Amino acid sequence: VMMLNTDICLRFNIDDGVDCCTNTAFDCRDPELQNIPCSDASTVRPSAFDAVGEFASGRAENNDAFFAAYRTAWKAATELGYSSLHELVDTCEDTDSPSSSPTALCEDFESFRDRRGRTRDCNWVELRGKCRIFHIECPVTCGFCE
């Protein structure tokens, strides 16, 4: 079963810096973690833990539980909220001058954790040629700033 990072966070209770295996069949890619299961979140986030189990139990054959929950969430996201919202218009107003574009702050993280929980910095990214993986954390180093 493939799980997104958000699913992992809902299903397991993993403290920062703890290395463990999230594959419940203990088929981990890292042999050092093979027999170290992560703590489950059944006591700290029981509703989330149960929902992940319910959604995963359908596999590819039956996604009814997921779609029922999604339908409820989508309705809340699209129908509840601000009363000041209005329909989009087909054309924009003409103005004499262009509006200013937002400026994004583009700077490297001082440090970050890789997917195995090790602390890294952008010098390491540059030396190892890892910009393809860590360009979000190191946009200046990796040449992604305009």
Residue pairs with C-beta under 8 A, 6 or more apart in sequence:
1 56
1 59
3 11
3 22
3 52
3 56
7 52
8 14
8 22
10 41
10 45
10 48
10 49
10 51
10 52
11 22
11 40
11 41
11 48
11 49
11 52
11 53
12 20
12 22
12 38
12 39
12 40
12 41
13 38
13 39
13 40
13 41
13 43
13 44
13 45
14 20
14 22
14 38
14 39
16 113
16 117
17 117
18 38
18 117
19 30
19 32
19 33
19 36
19 116
19 117
20 33
20 36
20 37
20 38
20 39
21 28
21 30
21 33
21 34
21 35
21 36
21 37
21 38
22 28
22 38
24 37
26 34
26 35
26 37
28 34
30 116
40 49
41 48
41 49
42 49
42 50
51 69
54 65
55 63
55 65
55 66
55 69
57 65
58 64
58 65
58 66
106 139
106 140
106 144
106 145
106 146
107 139
107 140
108 122
108 137
108 138
108 139
108 140
108 141
109 121
109 122
109 137
109 138
110 121
111 119
111 120
111 121
112 119
112 120
112 121
112 134
112 137
113 119
113 120
114 120
114 134
120 134
122 134
122 137
122 138
122 140
122 141
122 142
123 141
124 130
125 131
125 133
125 134
125 137
125 138
125 141
125 142
126 138
126 141
126 142
131 138
131 141
131 142
131 143
134 142
135 142
135 144
139 145
